Amino acid sequence: MLDFIKRRLKSDKGAIDKILVTLLLVVIGVAGVMGLNTWMDTQKNKMTVKADETIDTVIK
């Protein structure tokens, strides 16, 4: 199986370029998802704090 993949890569022109571009896009995608997740967690925490403050203000 691995030999087939190696032969296939050697026979295709620009195969390494396609692999590198694909890996680059995967890395960018993963970094984007991680950044979005971090941003959403921060926003959620801010909303929770603001809601707690508002509830405390209304109760007092």
Backbone as a chain_set.jsonl record, in Angstrom:
{"seq": "MLDFIKRRLKSDKGAIDKILVTLLLVVIGVAGVMGLNTWMDTQKNKMTVKADETIDTVIK", "coords": {"N": [[0.829, -1.195, 0.0], [1.884, 1.258, 0.867], [3.991, 1.412, -0.9], [2.604, 1.696, -3.292], [1.501, 4.23, -2.969], [3.847, 5.772, -2.867], [4.877, 5.317, -5.456], [2.846, 6.432, -6.937], [2.995, 9.117, -6.156], [5.494, 9.794, -7.188], [5.028, 9.578, -9.894], [3.195, 11.527, -10.529], [3.143, 14.826, -11.691], [4.037, 17.638, -9.858], [2.985, 16.692, -7.501], [4.034, 16.819, -4.935], [3.848, 19.526, -4.442], [1.066, 19.811, -4.332], [0.522, 18.311, -2.062], [1.873, 19.799, -0.103], [0.473, 22.229, -0.206], [-2.041, 21.33, 0.565], [-1.47, 20.459, 3.188], [-0.753, 22.918, 4.302], [-3.204, 24.286, 4.132], [-4.696, 22.69, 5.857], [-3.382, 23.179, 8.279], [-3.883, 25.922, 8.554], [-6.665, 25.834, 8.734], [-7.033, 24.367, 11.138], [-5.8, 26.103, 12.962], [-7.503, 28.293, 12.686], [-9.94, 27.254, 13.666], [-9.198, 26.745, 16.31], [-8.63, 29.349, 17.177], [-11.156, 30.559, 16.879], [-12.601, 29.049, 18.712], [-11.345, 29.787, 21.118], [-11.96, 32.532, 21.162], [-14.769, 32.392, 21.323], [-15.076, 31.176, 23.83], [-14.04, 33.19, 25.478], [-15.894, 35.257, 25.006], [-18.197, 34.024, 25.992], [-17.554, 33.805, 28.705], [-17.388, 36.531, 29.389], [-20.07, 37.309, 28.974], [-21.318, 35.749, 30.92], [-20.261, 36.825, 33.302], [-21.232, 39.444, 33.101], [-23.997, 38.939, 33.159], [-24.252, 37.838, 35.724], [-23.543, 40.086, 37.261], [-25.629, 41.813, 36.585], [-27.846, 40.394, 37.55], [-27.22, 40.364, 40.289], [-27.391, 43.105, 40.797], [-30.117, 43.607, 40.328], [-31.321, 42.027, 42.266], [-30.494, 43.244, 44.658]], "CA": [[0.0, 0.0, 0.0], [2.77, 2.413, 0.947], [4.736, 1.468, -2.165], [1.702, 2.23, -4.306], [1.407, 5.678, -2.765], [5.13, 6.354, -3.27], [4.953, 5.3, -6.925], [1.851, 7.386, -7.431], [3.52, 10.459, -5.945], [6.612, 10.027, -8.104], [4.566, 9.668, -11.274], [2.402, 12.737, -10.72], [3.882, 16.084, -11.684], [3.521, 18.602, -8.899], [2.283, 16.028, -6.409], [4.555, 17.335, -3.671], [3.251, 20.854, -4.277], [-0.323, 19.628, -3.912], [0.546, 17.84, -0.678], [2.268, 20.918, 0.742], [-0.641, 23.179, -0.156], [-3.076, 20.701, 1.378], [-1.035, 20.528, 4.587], [-0.847, 24.314, 4.707], [-4.619, 24.586, 4.338], [-5.126, 21.987, 7.07], [-2.831, 23.912, 9.424], [-4.634, 27.175, 8.657], [-7.999, 25.482, 9.213], [-6.958, 24.006, 12.557], [-5.52, 27.332, 13.711], [-8.731, 29.086, 12.667], [-10.911, 26.651, 14.584], [-8.718, 26.972, 17.672], [-8.823, 30.771, 17.466], [-12.586, 30.795, 17.032], [-13.009, 28.43, 19.978], [-10.845, 30.646, 22.193], [-12.746, 33.763, 21.146], [-16.107, 32.088, 21.812], [-14.978, 30.96, 25.279], [-13.87, 34.506, 26.096], [-17.173, 35.956, 24.922], [-19.12, 33.354, 26.907], [-17.186, 34.195, 30.069], [-17.782, 37.932, 29.567], [-21.522, 37.365, 29.109], [-21.67, 35.167, 32.217], [-19.924, 37.807, 34.33], [-22.181, 40.561, 32.967], [-25.3, 38.472, 33.626], [-24.169, 37.738, 37.187], [-23.567, 41.446, 37.799], [-26.978, 42.343, 36.404], [-28.722, 39.688, 38.496], [-26.908, 40.88, 41.626], [-27.916, 44.474, 40.879], [-31.579, 43.542, 40.389], [-31.696, 41.421, 43.556], [-30.233, 44.217, 45.727]], "C": [[0.869, 1.253, 0.0], [3.59, 2.558, -0.337], [3.879, 2.051, -3.281], [1.606, 3.75, -4.193], [2.693, 6.365, -3.196], [5.254, 6.397, -4.792], [4.003, 6.326, -7.522], [2.35, 8.823, -7.291], [4.65, 10.775, -6.913], [6.123, 10.231, -9.536], [3.766, 10.942, -11.542], [3.291, 13.965, -10.681], [3.222, 17.029, -10.698], [2.8, 17.979, -7.723], [2.74, 16.563, -5.062], [3.973, 18.724, -3.401], [1.813, 20.752, -3.782], [-0.386, 19.192, -2.453], [0.888, 18.988, 0.261], [1.147, 21.948, 0.879], [-1.765, 22.618, 0.707], [-2.72, 20.764, 2.854], [-1.123, 21.952, 5.126], [-2.299, 24.701, 4.994], [-5.162, 23.899, 5.584], [-4.643, 22.734, 8.3], [-3.591, 25.216, 9.631], [-6.039, 26.9, 9.194], [-8.011, 25.15, 10.696], [-6.705, 25.239, 13.409], [-6.76, 28.224, 13.766], [-9.773, 28.556, 13.632], [-10.49, 26.883, 16.029], [-8.909, 28.429, 18.084], [-10.282, 31.106, 17.695], [-13.09, 30.226, 18.358], [-12.563, 29.283, 21.167], [-11.667, 31.927, 22.29], [-14.149, 33.515, 21.705], [-16.1, 31.84, 23.318], [-14.847, 32.283, 26.021], [-15.189, 35.268, 26.108], [-18.191, 35.348, 25.885], [-18.832, 33.759, 28.353], [-17.58, 35.643, 30.352], [-19.288, 38.048, 29.769], [-21.968, 36.805, 30.455], [-21.403, 36.154, 33.339], [-20.917, 38.962, 34.298], [-23.567, 40.159, 33.471], [-25.317, 38.353, 35.139], [-24.234, 39.116, 37.836], [-24.971, 42.036, 37.712], [-27.95, 41.696, 37.386], [-28.474, 40.197, 39.919], [-27.477, 42.276, 41.823], [-29.431, 44.467, 41.045], [-32.022, 42.998, 41.74], [-31.515, 42.422, 44.689], [-31.198, 45.316, 45.55]], "O": [[0.628, 2.189, -0.762], [3.852, 3.668, -0.801], [4.37, 2.809, -4.117], [1.626, 4.462, -5.197], [2.649, 7.424, -3.822], [5.688, 7.404, -5.352], [4.332, 7.001, -8.497], [2.158, 9.646, -8.186], [4.753, 11.899, -7.404], [6.736, 10.973, -10.303], [3.68, 11.381, -12.689], [4.092, 14.135, -9.762], [2.003, 17.199, -10.701], [2.071, 18.671, -7.013], [1.931, 16.742, -4.152], [3.646, 19.053, -2.261], [1.392, 21.518, -2.914], [-1.245, 19.65, -1.699], [0.262, 19.137, 1.311], [0.909, 22.472, 1.967], [-2.371, 23.347, 1.492], [-3.57, 21.085, 3.684], [-1.521, 22.165, 6.271], [-2.582, 25.368, 5.989], [-5.998, 24.463, 6.29], [-5.395, 22.909, 9.259], [-3.909, 25.575, 10.765], [-6.543, 27.658, 10.022], [-8.892, 25.597, 11.43], [-7.323, 25.406, 14.461], [-7.03, 28.844, 14.795], [-10.42, 29.33, 14.338], [-11.327, 27.183, 16.88], [-9.307, 28.708, 19.215], [-10.61, 31.86, 18.612], [-13.906, 30.847, 19.039], [-13.325, 29.475, 22.114], [-12.027, 32.354, 23.387], [-14.663, 34.328, 22.472], [-17.028, 32.255, 24.013], [-15.467, 32.478, 27.066], [-15.555, 35.861, 27.123], [-18.959, 36.071, 26.52], [-19.752, 34.022, 29.127], [-18.055, 35.949, 31.446], [-19.741, 38.799, 30.633], [-22.897, 37.333, 31.066], [-22.23, 36.306, 34.237], [-21.39, 39.408, 35.343], [-24.239, 40.949, 34.134], [-26.301, 38.73, 35.775], [-24.907, 39.292, 38.852], [-25.442, 42.678, 38.65], [-28.782, 42.38, 37.984], [-29.423, 40.435, 40.666], [-27.989, 42.596, 42.897], [-29.968, 45.248, 41.831], [-33.01, 43.474, 42.298], [-32.329, 42.438, 45.612], [-31.192, 46.272, 46.325]]}, "num_chains": 1, "name": "protein.A"}
